[in-house]
Amino acid sequence: MNSAHSGEPGPGPRQADTWVVIPLYNEAQVIGGVVEELIPFFSNVVCIDDGSRDGSGDIARAAGAKLVRHPINLGQGAALQTGFEYALERGARYVVTFDADGQHRVVDALEMLRRARDEDLAIVYGSRFLDDRTNPGALKKIVLKTAVWVTNITTRTRLTDAHNGLRVIREDALRQIKLRQDRMAHGTEIVVQLGRTGLPYAEQPVEVIYTDYSKAKGQSLLNSVNILVDLIIR
């Protein structure tokens, strides 16, 4: 993986008050590159290895991340909750949630963090639907838009992309999150809990990069269908 996606800035301040939390499960092929892209900009990166069987955790640590291991796979919600608690225990002012599969851009995370600071926002959600840079495909877009509609109804929140893994969360909001959903429904759960805080939030346009790797794993559509299934049965 390249050191940075096209258009990202050169190394700058490393955001010492911020932790990047990465849920990690069997991403040995890409996680090293993901961590290496983040490290020049964020001094604190932690991967929560959620029972990986392919050495992902060791690769992440070798690339410069801190590592917390779940001995068995508990799900992405559980991994995020572990990461939140780890960051808070170490004095985090902000947490950035970042996916392990290489779909997020560091430049978007930096811009979201800057906006949170400048506008005194407690939460900044990344949205792939506020501009036309992301092309998820027609079927995936329909599924995701349906999930957004269901989430907005059930949470009384107005978002355009409720299940984007790129978020910035300030410490006061983070302390009020207690995730219990272990599957994809944690994305709705986190919106519900953040909404209840009454703290200020905004959405930020971001680009999600659908790679051959992620499509080969079935993530380009299957995760979106899983989101809908979990929303229906939760």
N, C-alpha and C positions, 0 to 999 in steps of 0.2 A: 504494500500500500504506500502511496506517496506520503511525504511528510505532512502535506496539507492539501485539502481539496482546493481546486482552482478558486481564486478570489479571496482566500483567507489572508489575513495580515501576517506580517513578520512577528517574531516573538516580542512580547512586551511584558508589562507587570503581571505577576503570576497569581494575583487574586488570593492573597494569603488568608483572607477571612471566609473563603468559599471552598466547599467540598463538592467534587463531582462524584456522584454515586452511580455505579454501573452494575445492574443485575447481570449475572454472567452464567450461562449454561451452554456448554458444548459449542464454543465459538473459537476453537484453537486456531482456525485458519486466518482469522481477522483480528482477534482481540489485541495482539501485540501492536499492530499498526494503529488501532483506535487509541490505545493508551499513549503511544509515541506522539500522536498528533496533539493530544491534550496537554502533555507534560510541559511543553514550552510556555503555555499560557496559564496553567493551573498547577500550583505547587502541591495541592491535595487532591489526589484521585484514589478512590477506593473501589475495588471490584468485590462484589459479593458472589462468590463462587457457589452456586446453588446446586451442589451435587454433581458437577461435571465429571464425565468419565474420560475426557480426551486430553487432560493436562492443561486446560484453559487457564486455570488459576496460576499455575507455575509460569506460564507464558506472560500473563498480565503482570505478575510480580517482577519478572525479569525485565519487563519494559518500563518499570518505574512506579507501578501502582501499589498501594497498600492492598492487603488481601484479607478478607474474612471468609471462612468456609462454612457452608452448611453441609453436614455429613450426608444428608439425603436431599433429593429435590423437593423443595417445599413450595415452589411457584414464585412467579415474579413479584407478586404483592408482598410475600414474606421477605424476599430478598431486598426489596425497597425499604420495608420497615426496619430491617436489620441495618441497612445503610444509613437511614435517617438517625437511628439511635446512636450509631457509631460516630456520625458527624457531630451530633449535638453534644455528645460526651467530650468532644475535642474542641468545643467552642465555636462551631460554625455559625456565621452570621447569615450565610446563604448556602443553599444546596442546589446544584444543577443535576437533574436526572438525565441520563444519557444512555442510549442503547448501545449494546455491545457489538452489533452486527455491521457497523460502518455506514449506516444510513443517515446519521446526523452530521452536521457541519459545525466545526469549532467556531467559525465566524458567527454563526447564528446564536450559539450559546453565549458568546462574548457580548453580542449586541443585546440580547435579552437581559443579561446581567447589568449592563450599563443602563438600560432603560429602568430596571427595577430600582437602581440607585438614584438615578436622576429624577424619577417621577414618584419616588417613595411608594413603590408598589410592593405588596407582600407576595404576590404570585404573578408570574408571566408565563402564559401558556404558548407553546409553539403551535402554529397553524399552517398546514400545507395548502389551505384553501383560501388564503387571503391574497395570493397572487398566482400567477400561472407558471411558476418555475417547476412545480412538481407534476409529474404525469403518472398517477397510480394505475391508469387503465380504467376503462369505462365500468366494468363490473365491480372492481374494488371500490371505485369512487361511489357507486350507488350504495354498496354495503356500508361504507364509512359514513356517508351522509345520512343513511337511515339510523345508524348508531348514534350519530350526533343528535338527530331529531328525538330519539327515545331518551337520550341522556338529558337533553334540555327540558323535556317534559317532566322527567322524574326528579330532576335536581333543581328545577327553577333557575337554572343558570343559562346564560346565553353565550354559547361558544360556537365556533364554526368547525372545530376539530377537537373533539373531546377525548380522543384516544391517541394523541401524539405523545411519545415518550420523552420528548424534550421539554423540560419545564425548569423554571427558576422559582424556588420557594424560600421565603425569608424565615428566619428563626422563629418569630412569633407565630407564624402560621404552621410551621413544621411541628411545633410542640403539640399542636392540636390534632395531628394525624395519627390514627391507630388503625392501620390496615389489617383487615381480617380475611378479605377475599384473596384466595391463593392463585386464581386463574386470571383470565383477561379482564374479568369484571372489576378488578382492582382499579382500572382506569376510571370507571364511573364512581367507584367508592371514594377515590381521592378527590374527585370533583365535588361530590356531595360534602365531604368533610371540610374541604377548603371553603366551599360556599357558606357553610354554617358559621365560619369564623367572622363573616361580615367585613373582612379586610379587603383593601382595594386590590383589584386584579386587572390585567389586560391581556390581549392576545397579540402575538408578534408574528409577522410572516416569516416562515422558514422554508427551506428546501429539504425535502426528503429524497435521498438518492437510492433508487431501487437498482441494486446491482445484480449481476448474474448470480453471484453467490447467494444473496437473499432470496431471489426467485427460485433458485434450485432447491432451497430448503422449504419452499412452499409458503414463505411468509408474505408474498405479495397479495395473496387472496385468503389463505387459510386463517391467518390471524384475524382478519377482518370478520370472517364468518364466525370464528370462535367468540369474538366480542359480542356479536348479535345473539348467539346462543346463550352466553352467560348473562346477558342483559335480560333475556326472556325468562330464564330459570332462576335467577338469583332472588 
